[in-house]
Amino acid sequence: MTRGADVVMQTLAAHGVKDIFALSGNQIMPLFDASLEAGIRLYHTRHEAAAVYMAEGYAQLSRRVGVALVTAGAGLGNALGPLLTARASDTPVLLLSGDSPVGKDGQGAFQEMDQVALTRSLTKWSVRVTRAADLAEVIDKAVRVALQGRPGPVHVSLPADIVLAEAETATTLSISPSEPTNVSALRDWLHAAQRPMIVFGPSLNATRQPGLTARVEQATGAPVVVMESPRGLKDPSLGAVAQVFAEADRVLLLGKPMDFTLQFGAAAPKAGWAVVHADPEELSRARRNCAERLTRSIEADPVDVARGLAFGSDTDRDGDWLGAVRAACARRSNDGAGDALNSNTLCAAVHAVMREVPNPILVCDGGEFGQWAQASVSSPRRIINGVSGAIGGGICYAMAARAADPEATVVALMGDGTAGFHLPEFETAVRENLPFVGVIGNDLRWNAEHQIQMREFGSDRLHGCDLSEARYDEAVTALGGFGAYVTDLSDLPDALRRAIASGRPACVNVRIDGLPAPVVT
């Protein structure tokens, strides 16, 4: 007999899914069993949120759908937070959850709850399957919805009796390519500007669309910035871009919502704006925020439009504007420079070591230290905590990076507050053979909130944001990984190299003077 669970896994395999990030539970054990015949590997985490974060990171690096599998009840509840980050980062994630039996609906079955009501606002599509005959079609549609248009998370609830019921073998529908958008009018609109700007959203970043930024800049002569931080134009990794952005006379948003990160359109107060987005709600938001200054509004795949703009050459463009924007973006804060161990010098040391290693992938979590990491450490591929502003996924993203690319050298930077969210996942990394180096900038506090208290309430009102001198490195050693504790800047490069050479999941716990996030003026 072909079970519903078999159909789920067969359909995923037909879509090229090879890896699923999961945490076991009663209702989903048939799916664990069905993964064997389907040839799909399960990475078994210690927390459901970690499974979804891993699916998000994996999707960004593999440029395919990332799949997470959790059980019902608190299992699904624990998975909700990362759906918000995947939605904000435009990442195609398929969340599968176990559910109470359809045949017991309304009778108070174990963990009976309205799962779709919980996930609907956080996903592109959320559905509960109530007939085994619908499984193949629903899973197929879920993958397509996650990937097409504006990429994002979807959720499929799988009741326990449905995954055990007899079902038909999966027949997968093909994904139809989208029609290319005519970009000639948009190209002319940019060409007529003196100081144009192009802003990419997170789905067009260098990790997910390698080389696209440079090709569009070369073809249009317009500077391109990628915005994927909740700090918007104040993102330290964009340097002093806010100062030149205000001078732009035309701004094209490709897959980038016009929201708080662009001051609702006030960031370029004299500019005409154009928005290309696959989500009509984002076009409506742009009209509300920009009114008569919105001169172009196009519902289309922004990746297709960007690729269309990448052809040709704008030979008449004055290079001074492009140079000015690039120079502004390259500016960095020099606060904390010297020989002391602080947020700045730690990141400089990590950057230097990462330039030595093959096939590097950088992971940066959020918070004050995370802003230094995002601004000061670079790599051809990276994952950051993203527009949602959520912190805590860094360890999970690092494991996902190794799952997506087993040959990569993965370094994840995080503060000591951030590290505490998913520190037990180092055991997952050891067990699943997913080595990476986690570097903790340890200032013994929740520094972002500490800085808020300092600015807004005064130094005599500091309280509730302190952390202990916990030896996170020793905890990782006890979990089977490599640990190093660093209190002197001169010892840091060697500790990083030893962590990389260990070939194990590693924690380099660095005691620092935590600085406020860098501000470039």
N, C-alpha and C positions, 0 to 999 in steps of 0.2 A: 504493500500500500504506500502510495505517495502522500505523506502528511503535508499539512499546511506549512509546517516549519521547513520542510524540504523545498517547497515551492518558493518560499521567501529567499532561502539561500541560493537556490538555482537562478532566480531572477537577478539577484545581486551579482552573482558570478558572471552571468551573461552581460552585465554592464561593466565588467572588468574589475569588480571589487575583489581585492585579494586580502585585505586586512580589515578587521573590525575591532573597535576598542570597547571593552565590555566590563561589567561587573555582574556576577551571577546572581540568580534569585529563582524562587520556585517556578514562576510562570514561564521563564525563558529557557529552562533547561532543554526542552526539545529543540530550540534553535541552536544551542551549543552542540547538541548531538548532530543536527543536520549540517553544521558547518564542516564536519569531517569529510563527508562525501562531496561537498561542493568545493573542497580545496581552499577554503578561506581560513586564514589564521586569526585566532582571537588573542588579543593582548588584554590580559586580565588585570584591571587596576584595583586600587584600594578604596576608591570613592567614585561615585557616579559622575560628579562634576569633572573629575580628572579624565574620565572616558570621553566626555564631550569636548573638553579642551583639546585632548589628543586628536580627536576627529577633526576639529577646526584647524589645528596646526598642520596635520597631515594633508588636508585638502588644499591648503595654501601652497605647500611645497610640491605636492604631486600634481597639482592642477586638475584633480579629479574630485569626485564627491568623497567626503569623509563620513564614515558610518560609526555610530555609537549604539550600543545595545545595553539597556538597563531593565531592571525589574519594575514592578508596579509599586504603588504606595510611596513610601519615603524614597525609594529608588528613583522614581520619576521626579519627586520633589527636589532631590539633591541635584538633579540634572538641569534644573530650570535656569540658574544663573548664567551658565556658559551659552545658553541659547541667545541671550541678550548680546553677548560679545560677537557671536557668529553673525547675528542679524546686522549689527553695526559695522562689522568688517566685510560684509557682502561675501560671506564664505558659504559654499554649498555643503551643508551638513545634513545627513539623514539620521534622525534619532528614532530608534525602534524601542518601544517599551512593552513589557508584559502587561497584562490587564486581567481583571477578574472575568470569569466565563460569561459569555453572552446569555447562556441558558439560565443563569442565576440573577440576571439583572433585576434590580428592585427588591431582592430578597436579603440583602445585607451580606453578600459574599465577602470573603477575605480580601481586604484592600480594594473594595469597590469604591470608585470615585469617578467623577467626570474629568477624565484626563484632557480631553480636547478643550474644555473650558479653561484649563490651566495654561495650555501652550499656545492657544490661538493667537494671542496678541504678540507673541514672541517669534512667530514663524510665518513663512509664506503660505503654508498650507498645513493643516492639522486634521487628521481623520482617524476614526476608529473603524476597523474592519469587522463587519458583523456576519459575513458569509465567506466560507473557505473558497468558494468559487471566484471571489473577487480578488484574492490575494495577489496573483500575478499582475493583474492590471493595476492595482493600487501601488504596489512596490515599483513597478515600471514608471508610473506617473510620478511617484514621489522623487525618483532620481532625476527625471526630466525637469520637474518643477524646481528642484534645488539648483540645477545647473543653468537653466535657460532664463533669459531676461535678466533681471537683477538677481545675481546668485544669492542664496541665503538658506537658512535652515528650514527643514520640514520635519514633521513628526507623524509617525504611524503607530497607533496603539493596536497591539496584537493580543486579543483575548485568549486565555489559556485553552478553551475548548476549540477555538478556531485553528490554532497551530497544531493541534492534535487530530483534527478532522481530516478525512480524505479529501484531497484536492487534485485538480488537474495540473499536469506538468506545465511549467512556465513557458510561455512563448513571448519573447521580448520584442517590443516595438523599437524601431530605429529612431534615433534623435535626428530630426530634420534640421539641416543647417539654415540659419537665418538668412534672409535676403540682404545683400549689401546695401548700405544707405548711400545715396548720392550726396557727396560731400562738397561738390563744387561751389554751391552757394555759401556754405560755411567757410570754405577756403577764401572766397572773395571777401566775406565779412571780416575775416582776420587780416587779410592783406590790406584793407582800407584803414586799419588802425595804425597809429604811430607808436603806441606803447601797449601792445596786446599781452595778455597773460592767459595761459592755459593751465587749468587745475585738474589733475587726475584724482579720482577717488581711490579707495584702498584696493579695489579689484584690478586696478591698472598699475600697481606698484612694480618695482623692479624684480621682485621675487616671482610674482605671478605672471608678469608680462615682460620677460627679459629684453632689454634693448629698446623697448617701445618709446620711452621718454626721449632718448637721444635721436631716434629716427624722426619723431614728430618735430622736435626742435629744429633739426636740420632741414626738414622739408618745408616748414612754415616760417622759420626765422623767429618764432615766438617762444619765449621762455616757458618751460613746463615745470610746475611744482607738484609734488604728490603730497596730499594731505590725508593722514591716517591717524592723527593724534587728537584727543579731546582738547588739547591746548590750541588747536587751530593754527592761526598765523603766529601765535606765540610759542609754537613748538620749537624748542631749542635746536632741534636737528634741522630746522629751516633758517637758522641764523637770524639775520635782521630783515627777513623778507617783508615783514609787515610795513616797513618804512617805504619800500619801493612799490609794494602792492597798491598803496593808496594813490600812486601816480598813474596807474593803469587807466587807459581810456576804453579798452574793451576786454572783457573777461569771459572766457569760454570754460564752462564746467563740464567735464566728461566723467559721468558716474559719480560726481561729487554733489551731495545735497547742499542746497543753499540754506544754511542753518546757523546756529550760534558760533560755529567755528569760523565763519566768514562775517560775523557780526550782522547776520541777516541781510547782507548786501551792503552794509555801511563801510566795509573794509576798503572798498574802492568807490568812494561816494560820487565820483563824476563819470564812472564807467557805464557803458552799455553792457548788458550781460546776455549771454546765450547759455542755455542749459540743454545738455543731451543726457537723457536718462531712460532706462527701460521701465521705470516705475512711474506711472502717471501721477501718483500721489506726490512724488518729488517735484514734478512739473507744476502741480497746483501750489505746492509750498513756495516754489520760486516766484510764481505770479503774486502770491500774497505778500512776500517779502520785498519784492523788487518793483512791482507795479509797472509803470510806463518805461522803466529802464530795461525791462526784459524784452529784448528785441528778437530773440530766437528761442523757441521752445520745441524740442524735437524728441519724440518718443522713439527710441532706437537703442540698440545695444551699443554702449559707449566704447567697448573694445573694438567692434567693427568700424565705428566712426574714426577712432584713433588710428586704426590701421589704414583706413582710407586716406586720412590726412598725411600719413607717413610717406605717401608717394608724391613725387614731384619735388620742386625746389623753389623757394622764394628768394630769388637772386637779388631783388631790389631792396630787401630789408636792411636797414641801418643796424649794424652790429653793436652799437653803443648800448642800446637798451638791453639786449640779451646779456651783454657783458656786465652791466650794472646789476641785473637781477642775480646772475650767477655769483658775483662778488658778495652781494648782500647775503645770499644763502650760505656762503662759505664762512662767514664770520662766526667766531666762537668766543665764549666767555673765557677769560684767563683767571677767573677767581680761583684761589686755592692752589695756584701753581707753585712748585717748589719741591722740597724733599720730604714734606710731611705726608703721612697717609691720610688722604681725604677722598671725597667723591671724585674729584677731578684727576688726581694723580693715579688713583686705582684704575680708572678707565683708560688713561693714557698707557699704563703698563699692559693692560689686557689688549688694547688695540695693537701694540707693538708685537706681542706674542702671536696674536691671530694672523698677522701678516706673514708669519713663518710657516703656518700649518697648511696642509693640503685641503682643498675643498671645504672651506669654512662656512658654517652657518651660525649666525648670531641670533640669540633670543634676548629680548629686553622686556622685562616686566615694567610696571608703572611705579608711581611714587616719585619722591624727590630724587632718590638715587637713580631710578629708572630714566629720568629725564637726562641726567648726565650720561648714562649709558647710551641712550638713543642719539644724543648729540655728538658724543666723543668717540664712539667705537663704530666702525663701519665694516661691512662685509658684502660680497655680491648678493648673498641671500640673507634675509632676516625675517623674523616674526616679532611683532611688538604686541603690547596688550590692547591697542586699538582704540577706536573712537568711543567705545562705551565707557572707557575710563576704569573698567574693572581691573583689579589686580589679583595676583595669586595663581595665574595659569602658567607661569614661566617654566616650572619644572615639567609640567605636562607637555607644553609645546616642545621642549627640548627632547623629550622621549619620542614624540611624534616625528621630529626631524630625523632622528636615527632610524625610525621605522620606515620613513619615506625614502631615505638615502642612507643605507648601511655603511657607505664609505665616507660619509661626511665627518668632519671634526666640528662638533657642536659645543658652543660655549653660551651659557645662559647667565645673564647678570640680573641680580635682584637684591632688594634690601632685606634686612632681617625680619621686618614685618611681613613682607610678601612671602618669604621663604616658609613661614609657618603654616600657610594655607594647605600645602600639599607635600610637606617634608616626608611623610611616610611613603610617598610614591618612589623614593629612592629604592625601596625594597622591590617595587615593581620593576624599576630599571635594572636592578641586579638580576632578578629572576628571569626577566624577558630578554636579557642581554642587549640593553639599549644604553651603551655608555655615552656620557656627556660630561662636561665640566660645569658645575654650578658655582658661580662666584657670588658670594654674599657680601655686599657692602654693609658692614655691621656697625651701626652708630647707636645701638642700644635704645632705639625709640622708633615710634611711628613719626618719621620726620616731617612728612607733609602736614600732618595735623599739628605737630609741634611748631612748625613755622607759622601756621595760621594763628595759633595762640600767641606767639611772639608778636606778630604784626597787629593783630586786632585787639588783644586783651592785655598785653604786656608781660614781661618776664616774671612778674610776681604772681601771675595767674596760670603758670604752667602746671598742669597736672593730668594724670590719666593716660599719658601717651608714652610712658617709659616702658622699655623692655629689659629683660635680664641679660646677664653675661653668659647665656646658655651656649654650650659648645656644640653647635650644629654639625661641625666636622666630626666630632666624636660619635654623634648619633648616626651619621652616615656610615662611619667605619663599623659601628655595631650592626648596621643593616647589610653589611657585606661590601660596601663601597670603599673608596679612597678618601681620606680626610687630611686636610692641612689647615693649620691655624697660623695666620700671618699678622704680625704687629709692627713690622718694619718694612718700609717701601723697598729697600734693597733686597729683601728676601722674596718679594712677590713674583718676579719673573721665573725664578727657579721653581717655586711652588706650583705655578701654572704649568710649566713644562713637565714636571713630575706627574701632575694630575692627568695631563693629556697622555703621557707615556704609559700610565698605569693600565690603560685599556678598560678601566672600570668606571661605573658611575662615580663621579667625584664631587666633593664639596671643598672649595677653598674659602674658608671663613676668614674674612679680612676685617680687622678692627680699624675703623676709620673715624675721622671727624666728619660728621655728616653736614654737608653744605645745603643751603637752599637751592632749588632748581636753578640752572643757569639762566641769566637774563642777558640778552645781547642788545647793546645799545649802540 
